[in-house]
């Protein structure tokens, strides 16, 4: 009987967020390619249903739409966490059977929260994909998601290193980049614009920790408002920004940024991939907490750009101490350095495009990343 890997996380409650769904698809498709039977575990509570009938149709339809094109329709269980023990997809009993014979249960951000299922797994690991937030929350007593796992991993490549301000919380963290499933992200011809996709604020508030305030993307992106006027290529952001922040949106537009709504260009998984692959390169500004905590975060989105043969400019978070930059991938700390990076890419675009794809294959391909993850955690 084939060994299984179980991935737990939140997709159903986030309809219309194609990039978020891809985070989990990269793991599921990657583990399956390594020969494992995969299971995706998600859950919904009545409080997540936004006053819709129970169970809510929109999240269910979204999850099935994400998984079905990749032949994963028989490989998921959406737990209906309403006290009744129900599920959509596989039954709870079927899911438990797979969990019991799993090589590893990977609990992304500790989302599962199901003691019976966690206890049934021979080996569990907590995977942090938002380095800084959960660790600071844990230390402050605001939210405790780590639970009692056998191992802990983080996409913060510098967490635990001397200069990182991300607290370790007494945990030994295994640093792991996020994987990209290369077969789903082939190299494509270059588009015209440098782009990126993100939220102005996102779902979390800034964190006050150790006498410092760690902010959001808004607190960094304002610094780059006038960057388009300093470069010769068009810059575009698929930016989720609330009407309450209209003054900031106007600040960016006045500086030359083209703003589009993620809901219009990247809502579905195919839409998201098309938007990335129709770009020329990525110009990515990180959340303030990633920049100032120096935890070594590098976006899963950036890896999709790299795999697609799109050079990436990614704001320095410490990752540049772990990943070679200067060919296909460039780090920057301020608008002037970002402008120089764009100039360098444009001076030899073909070489940097090829280098981007090669870096994705050599360093971030799911075969390598997930094999190393299993060797370390399972």
C-alpha positions in Angstrom: 0.0 0.0 0.0 1.4 3.4 -1.0 2.6 5.7 1.8 0.7 8.9 2.1 1.6 12.5 3.0 -1.2 14.7 4.5 -1.2 18.4 4.0 -3.5 20.5 6.2 -4.5 24.1 5.6 -7.1 26.7 4.8 -8.2 27.0 1.2 -12.0 26.6 1.3 -12.7 29.7 3.3 -10.7 31.9 0.9 -12.6 31.8 -2.4 -11.2 33.8 -5.2 -7.6 33.8 -4.0 -5.8 31.9 -6.7 -2.3 32.5 -5.4 -3.2 31.3 -1.9 -4.6 28.1 -3.4 -1.3 27.5 -5.4 0.6 27.5 -2.1 -1.0 24.2 -1.3 -1.2 22.8 -4.8 2.6 23.0 -5.0 3.0 20.7 -2.0 0.2 18.3 -3.1 1.4 17.9 -6.7 5.1 17.8 -5.6 4.5 15.0 -3.0 2.4 13.0 -5.5 5.2 13.3 -8.1 7.6 11.8 -5.5 5.3 8.7 -5.4 3.2 9.4 -2.3 -0.6 9.2 -2.1 -1.6 12.7 -1.0 -4.5 13.9 1.2 -5.5 17.5 1.7 -7.3 18.3 4.9 -9.3 21.5 5.3 -12.0 22.5 7.7 -14.9 24.9 7.9 -16.7 26.2 11.0 -20.1 27.9 11.0 -18.3 31.2 11.9 -16.4 30.9 8.6 -19.5 30.7 6.5 -20.3 34.4 6.5 -24.0 33.8 7.4 -24.5 31.5 4.4 -26.6 28.3 4.6 -24.6 25.4 6.3 -22.6 23.9 4.8 -21.8 27.0 2.6 -21.8 26.3 -1.1 -19.3 28.9 -2.2 -16.3 27.6 -0.2 -17.1 24.0 -1.2 -17.4 24.9 -4.9 -14.1 26.8 -4.7 -12.1 24.0 -3.1 -13.4 21.4 -5.5 -12.6 23.8 -8.4 -9.0 24.1 -7.2 -8.4 20.4 -6.8 -10.4 18.8 -9.6 -8.2 20.0 -12.6 -5.3 18.3 -10.9 -7.0 15.0 -10.4 -7.3 15.5 -6.6 -11.0 15.1 -6.3 -10.6 11.8 -4.3 -7.8 13.2 -2.3 -9.4 15.7 0.0 -11.5 15.9 3.1 -13.2 19.1 4.1 -14.1 18.7 7.7 -17.4 20.4 8.8 -16.4 21.5 12.2 -19.8 22.0 13.7 -19.8 19.2 16.2 -21.5 16.7 13.9 -18.4 15.0 12.5 -19.5 15.5 8.9 -17.3 16.1 5.9 -17.3 16.8 2.2 -15.0 14.7 -0.1 -13.6 11.8 1.8 -15.4 10.7 4.9 -13.7 11.3 8.3 -13.1 7.6 8.6 -11.4 7.4 5.2 -9.3 10.4 6.0 -8.3 8.9 9.3 -7.2 5.7 7.5 -4.9 7.6 5.3 -3.6 9.7 8.2 -2.7 6.5 10.2 -0.4 5.2 7.4 1.1 8.6 6.5 4.8 9.3 6.4 4.1 12.9 7.5 1.2 15.1 8.4 2.1 18.7 7.5 0.0 21.1 9.5 0.3 24.5 7.7 0.2 27.3 10.3 -1.4 24.8 12.8 -4.7 25.2 11.1 -6.0 21.7 11.6 -6.8 21.9 15.3 -8.3 18.4 15.3 -6.9 16.4 18.2 -8.1 13.0 17.0 -6.6 13.3 13.6 -3.3 14.8 14.9 -3.0 11.9 17.4 -3.6 9.3 14.6 -0.6 10.5 12.6 2.6 8.7 13.2 4.5 11.9 12.6 3.3 15.5 12.5 5.1 18.8 11.6 4.0 22.4 11.9 4.8 24.4 8.8 5.1 28.2 9.2 4.6 30.1 6.0 4.2 33.6 7.5 7.5 33.9 9.6 7.3 36.5 12.3 3.6 36.6 12.9 3.0 33.2 14.7 6.2 33.4 16.7 5.5 36.9 17.9 1.9 36.1 18.7 3.1 33.0 20.6 5.5 35.0 22.7 2.9 37.7 23.4 0.3 35.2 24.3 -2.0 36.4 21.6 -2.4 33.2 19.7 -0.9 29.8 20.2 -1.0 27.6 17.1 2.2 25.5 17.5 0.5 22.7 19.4 2.3 19.5 20.2 4.0 18.6 16.9 6.9 16.3 16.4 8.8 18.8 14.2 8.7 22.4 13.2 9.6 24.0 9.8 9.5 27.5 8.5 9.9 29.2 5.1 11.9 31.9 7.0 15.3 30.8 5.8 17.1 32.8 8.5 14.9 32.1 11.5 17.1 31.1 14.4 20.1 32.9 13.0 21.8 35.7 15.1 20.6 38.7 13.1 16.9 37.5 12.8 14.4 39.2 15.1 11.9 36.3 14.8 11.7 34.6 18.2 12.2 30.9 18.1 9.9 30.3 21.0 12.1 27.5 22.3 11.5 25.5 19.1 14.2 24.1 16.7 13.0 25.3 13.3 14.0 23.6 10.1 14.3 26.2 7.3 12.7 25.2 4.0 11.9 27.3 0.9 8.5 26.9 -0.5 8.4 24.5 -3.5 7.3 25.2 -7.0 5.9 22.3 -9.1 7.8 23.1 -12.3 5.6 21.1 -14.7 2.7 23.5 -13.9 5.0 26.5 -14.3 6.8 26.4 -17.7 8.8 29.2 -19.0 6.8 31.6 -21.2 7.7 34.6 -23.5 8.1 37.9 -21.7 5.3 40.4 -21.4 5.7 44.2 -21.2 5.2 45.0 -17.5 7.0 44.2 -14.3 4.2 43.1 -11.9 3.4 41.6 -8.6 0.3 40.5 -6.6 -0.4 41.3 -3.0 -2.5 43.1 -0.4 -2.0 46.6 0.9 -2.7 45.5 4.5 -3.8 41.8 4.5 -5.7 40.0 7.3 -3.3 40.7 10.1 -2.6 43.8 12.2 0.9 45.2 12.8 2.6 43.5 15.8 4.2 45.3 18.7 7.0 43.2 19.9 10.2 43.7 22.0 9.6 47.5 21.9 9.3 47.6 18.1 6.4 47.8 15.7 6.4 45.4 12.8 4.1 46.5 10.1 2.5 45.4 6.8 3.2 45.8 3.1 1.7 49.3 3.3 4.5 50.5 5.5 7.1 49.5 2.9 5.3 50.1 -0.3 4.8 53.8 0.4 8.6 54.2 0.2 8.5 53.0 -3.4 5.6 55.2 -4.6 7.8 57.1 -7.0 9.9 54.2 -8.3 8.1 54.0 -11.7 9.3 57.5 -12.6 12.9 56.3 -12.2 12.8 53.4 -14.6 12.1 52.8 -18.3 9.7 49.8 -17.9 6.0 50.0 -16.8 5.3 48.8 -13.2 2.0 47.2 -12.3 0.5 45.9 -9.0 -2.4 43.6 -8.7 -3.1 45.2 -5.3 -5.9 44.3 -2.9 -6.5 47.8 -1.3 -9.6 48.9 0.6 -11.5 52.0 -0.4 -10.6 53.4 3.0 -7.0 53.6 1.7 -8.0 55.5 -1.4 -5.4 58.2 -0.6 -2.6 55.7 -0.7 -3.9 54.2 -3.9 -3.8 57.7 -5.4 -0.3 58.2 -4.1 0.9 55.1 -6.0 -1.0 56.1 -9.2 0.5 59.6 -9.0 3.9 58.0 -8.8 3.3 56.0 -12.0 2.2 52.6 -10.7 -0.6 50.9 -12.7 -3.0 49.4 -10.2 -5.4 46.5 -11.0 -7.6 44.4 -8.8 -6.5 40.9 -8.0 -10.1 39.8 -8.1 -10.1 40.8 -11.8 -6.8 39.3 -12.9 -5.8 36.6 -10.4 -8.9 35.2 -8.7 -8.7 31.7 -10.1 -5.7 29.4 -10.1 -5.5 29.6 -13.9 -6.0 33.4 -13.8 -3.2 33.8 -11.3 -0.8 31.7 -13.4 -1.7 33.5 -16.5 -1.1 36.9 -14.9 2.4 35.8 -13.7 3.3 34.2 -17.0 2.2 37.2 -19.0 4.5 39.5 -17.1 8.0 40.5 -17.9 9.5 40.2 -14.4 8.4 40.7 -10.8 9.0 43.8 -8.8 8.0 42.6 -5.3 7.8 44.7 -2.1 7.5 42.7 1.1 5.6 43.2 4.3 7.3 45.4 6.8 7.5 42.5 9.3 9.4 40.3 6.9 11.8 43.2 6.0 12.5 44.3 9.6 12.6 40.9 11.3 15.2 39.6 8.9 13.7 36.1 9.0 14.6 35.3 5.4 11.1 35.1 3.8 10.9 34.7 0.1 7.5 34.6 -1.5 6.0 31.5 -3.1 4.8 34.0 -5.7 8.3 34.9 -6.6 9.2 31.3 -7.2 6.3 31.1 -9.7 7.8 34.0 -11.5 11.3 32.5 -11.5 10.0 29.1 -12.8 8.1 30.9 -15.6 11.4 32.5 -16.7 10.6 35.9 -15.3 13.5 37.6 -13.4 12.6 38.7 -9.9 13.4 41.7 -7.8 12.5 40.8 -4.3 12.9 43.1 -1.3 15.7 42.0 1.1 14.4 40.1 4.1 17.6 38.1 4.8 16.8 35.5 2.1 19.6 37.1 0.1 22.1 35.6 2.6 20.9 32.1 1.8 20.1 32.3 -2.0 22.5 33.5 -4.6 21.4 36.8 -6.2 22.5 38.8 -9.2 21.4 36.4 -12.0 17.7 36.0 -12.4 17.0 37.0 -8.8 17.9 40.5 -7.4 17.5 41.8 -3.9 17.0 45.5 -3.0 16.7 47.6 0.2 15.5 50.9 -1.2 14.1 52.5 -4.4 17.5 53.4 -5.8 18.7 49.8 -5.5 15.5 48.5 -7.0 16.0 50.9 -10.0 19.5 49.6 -10.5 18.2 46.0 -10.4 15.7 46.8 -13.1 18.4 48.4 -15.2 20.6 45.3 -14.8 17.8 43.0 -15.8 17.0 45.0 -18.9 20.6 45.2 -19.9 20.7 41.4 -20.4 17.1 40.2 -20.2 17.6 36.9 -22.1 20.4 35.8 -19.7 18.4 36.7 -16.6 15.3 35.0 -17.9 17.2 31.8 -18.4 18.9 32.2 -15.0 15.5 32.7 -13.3 14.2 29.3 -14.6 17.4 27.6 -13.8 17.4 28.9 -10.2 13.8 27.7 -9.8 14.8 24.3 -11.1 18.0 23.9 -9.1 17.0 25.5 -5.8 13.2 25.6 -5.5 11.8 22.7 -7.6 9.4 20.6 -5.6 11.4 17.4 -6.1 14.4 18.8 -4.3 12.6 20.9 -1.7 10.1 18.2 -0.6 12.7 15.4 -0.6 14.8 17.5 1.7 11.8 18.3 3.8 10.8 14.7 4.3 14.4 13.7 5.1 14.6 16.3 7.8 11.1 16.0 9.3 9.8 12.4 8.6 
